[in-house]
Amino acid sequence: MKRLIYYISCAFIAFIFFSSCNDTTYAKELKLEKMLIDDYIKRNHIKVLNVRPANSEWKDNDYYLTPDGLYFHLVDSGIGKDILETSDVIVPRYKQYTLNIDSVTISNWTTIDFPITQDFVFGDYTQSCTAFQEAVSFMKRNESVAKIIVPSKIGFKAYWTPATPMRYDLKIKIQK
């Protein structure tokens, strides 16, 4: 009986030792994420800009790279004048894509896809990810549409680990 307990204990310790020997570190995840983003940019012939163009000067594949790491492309500047202010409620609609060659699409574009909106307050970073807050700060108008590439560190918590970048088609409404 003592030998059986000894062998079971040894097997349990060996299992714990080998299961904890995972060589994937967060630094490696971030490196792989950067490589995936770079590959996506290359595959889609995206031109990365260091200076944000004026609203009317966006070309099809121009993406502005922000200091936080967000890749931003304005598709439609929206209607009316710039009305965005801190504390406005933002009603986002989006299509979410993985950056893999075989991309997976998660849609929250219409109320048919997802009837309940995930509203957030502009300027309140506890209610949404940094990437959405930053993108909205560039959009500024109702019905504006943008495409964004979001590294995990500024995206939703669900994609922080493992580090998973996402792309979004983002459409907003601003409520006062």
C-alpha positions as CSV (number, residue, x, y, z in Angstrom):
1,M,0.0,0.0,0.0
2,K,2.9,2.4,0.8
3,R,4.4,1.7,-2.6
4,L,1.1,2.5,-4.3
5,I,0.8,5.8,-2.4
6,Y,4.5,6.5,-3.3
7,Y,4.0,5.9,-7.0
8,I,0.8,7.9,-7.1
9,S,2.5,10.8,-5.3
10,C,5.5,10.6,-7.8
11,A,3.1,10.6,-10.8
12,F,1.2,13.6,-9.4
13,I,4.4,15.6,-8.8
14,A,5.7,14.7,-12.3
15,F,2.3,15.7,-13.8
16,I,2.5,19.1,-12.0
17,F,6.1,19.7,-13.0
18,F,5.6,18.9,-16.7
19,S,2.3,20.8,-17.0
20,S,3.9,23.9,-15.5
21,C,6.7,23.8,-18.1
22,N,4.9,25.9,-20.7
23,D,7.5,27.9,-22.6
24,T,5.0,30.4,-24.0
25,T,5.6,33.7,-22.3
26,Y,3.6,36.9,-22.6
27,A,6.6,38.5,-24.4
28,K,6.5,35.7,-27.0
29,E,2.7,36.2,-27.3
30,L,3.2,39.9,-28.0
31,K,5.9,39.1,-30.6
32,L,3.6,36.7,-32.4
33,E,0.8,39.2,-32.2
34,K,3.1,41.9,-33.8
35,M,4.0,39.4,-36.6
36,L,0.3,38.6,-37.2
37,I,-0.5,42.3,-37.5
38,D,2.4,43.0,-39.8
39,D,1.4,40.0,-42.0
40,Y,-2.2,41.2,-42.1
41,I,-1.0,44.7,-43.1
42,K,1.2,43.2,-45.9
43,R,-1.5,40.8,-47.2
44,N,-4.1,43.6,-47.4
45,H,-1.7,46.2,-48.9
46,I,-2.3,48.6,-46.1
47,K,-0.2,51.8,-46.0
48,V,0.6,52.8,-42.4
49,L,0.7,56.6,-41.8
50,N,2.4,58.4,-38.9
51,V,0.2,61.5,-39.5
52,R,-3.6,61.4,-39.5
53,P,-5.1,62.7,-42.7
54,A,-7.9,65.3,-42.7
55,N,-11.4,63.7,-42.8
56,S,-11.8,64.1,-46.6
57,E,-8.3,62.9,-47.5
58,W,-8.4,59.2,-46.5
59,K,-7.4,56.8,-49.3
60,D,-8.7,53.3,-49.4
61,N,-5.9,51.5,-47.6
62,D,-4.4,54.3,-45.5
63,Y,-4.3,53.5,-41.7
64,Y,-3.1,56.0,-39.1
65,L,-1.0,54.3,-36.4
66,T,-1.6,56.1,-33.1
67,P,1.0,56.3,-30.3
68,D,-1.1,53.7,-28.4
69,G,-0.8,51.3,-31.2
70,L,-4.3,51.6,-32.8
71,Y,-4.4,51.4,-36.6
72,F,-7.3,53.7,-37.6
73,H,-8.9,54.2,-41.0
74,L,-11.9,56.6,-41.4
75,V,-14.4,55.2,-43.9
76,D,-17.2,57.7,-43.5
77,S,-16.9,60.9,-41.5
78,G,-20.6,60.8,-40.6
79,I,-23.3,63.4,-40.7
80,G,-23.4,66.9,-39.4
81,K,-20.7,68.7,-37.4
82,D,-18.3,67.4,-34.9
83,I,-20.5,66.9,-31.8
84,L,-18.6,64.5,-29.6
85,E,-18.0,65.7,-26.1
86,T,-16.7,63.9,-22.9
87,S,-19.6,62.1,-21.1
88,D,-21.6,61.5,-24.3
89,V,-23.1,58.1,-24.6
90,I,-21.7,56.1,-27.6
91,V,-23.8,53.4,-29.2
92,P,-21.3,51.3,-31.2
93,R,-22.1,48.7,-33.8
94,Y,-19.3,46.6,-35.2
95,K,-18.1,43.6,-37.1
96,Q,-15.2,42.0,-35.5
97,Y,-12.6,39.9,-37.4
98,T,-9.6,37.8,-36.5
99,L,-6.4,38.7,-38.5
100,N,-5.7,35.1,-39.5
101,I,-5.7,34.1,-43.2
102,D,-8.9,32.2,-42.4
103,S,-10.6,35.0,-40.7
104,V,-13.5,34.5,-38.3
105,T,-16.2,37.2,-38.2
106,I,-18.2,38.1,-35.1
107,S,-20.9,40.5,-36.0
108,N,-22.7,43.1,-33.8
109,W,-23.5,45.3,-36.8
110,T,-27.3,45.3,-36.6
111,T,-30.0,44.7,-34.0
112,I,-30.7,41.5,-35.8
113,D,-27.2,40.2,-35.0
114,F,-27.2,41.5,-31.4
115,P,-30.3,43.3,-30.2
116,I,-28.9,44.7,-27.0
117,T,-26.3,47.5,-27.5
118,Q,-23.1,47.7,-25.5
119,D,-23.3,51.5,-24.9
120,F,-20.4,53.3,-23.2
121,V,-19.6,56.8,-22.0
122,F,-16.9,58.6,-24.0
123,G,-14.1,59.3,-21.7
124,D,-14.9,56.5,-19.2
125,Y,-12.3,53.9,-19.8
126,T,-13.9,51.5,-17.4
127,Q,-16.8,50.9,-19.7
128,S,-15.0,50.1,-22.9
129,C,-11.5,49.3,-24.2
130,T,-8.9,51.9,-24.9
131,A,-9.1,51.2,-28.7
132,F,-12.8,52.0,-28.9
133,Q,-12.4,55.2,-26.9
134,E,-9.5,56.3,-29.1
135,A,-11.3,55.5,-32.3
136,V,-14.4,57.4,-31.3
137,S,-12.2,60.4,-30.5
138,F,-11.3,60.5,-34.2
139,M,-14.8,59.8,-35.5
140,K,-16.6,62.7,-33.7
141,R,-19.9,62.6,-35.6
142,N,-23.1,60.6,-35.7
143,E,-23.1,57.7,-38.2
144,S,-19.4,57.8,-38.7
145,V,-17.7,54.6,-39.8
146,A,-14.1,53.4,-39.3
147,K,-12.0,50.4,-39.7
148,I,-9.6,49.7,-36.9
149,I,-6.9,47.1,-36.1
150,V,-6.6,46.6,-32.4
151,P,-3.5,45.1,-30.6
152,S,-4.5,43.1,-27.5
153,K,-3.1,45.5,-25.0
154,I,-5.6,48.2,-25.9
155,G,-8.5,45.9,-26.8
156,F,-11.1,44.0,-24.8
157,K,-9.9,42.0,-21.8
158,A,-11.0,38.7,-23.4
159,Y,-8.1,39.2,-25.9
160,W,-5.4,40.2,-23.5
161,T,-4.2,36.6,-23.0
162,P,-3.3,35.0,-25.1
163,A,-2.5,38.2,-26.9
164,T,-5.0,38.3,-29.8
165,P,-5.3,41.3,-32.2
166,M,-8.6,42.0,-33.8
167,R,-10.0,44.1,-36.6
168,Y,-13.3,45.9,-36.4
169,D,-15.6,47.8,-38.8
170,L,-17.0,50.3,-36.3
171,K,-20.1,52.5,-36.7
172,I,-21.2,54.9,-33.9
173,K,-24.2,57.0,-32.8
174,I,-23.7,59.7,-30.3
175,Q,-26.3,60.4,-27.7
176,K,-26.3,63.6,-25.7
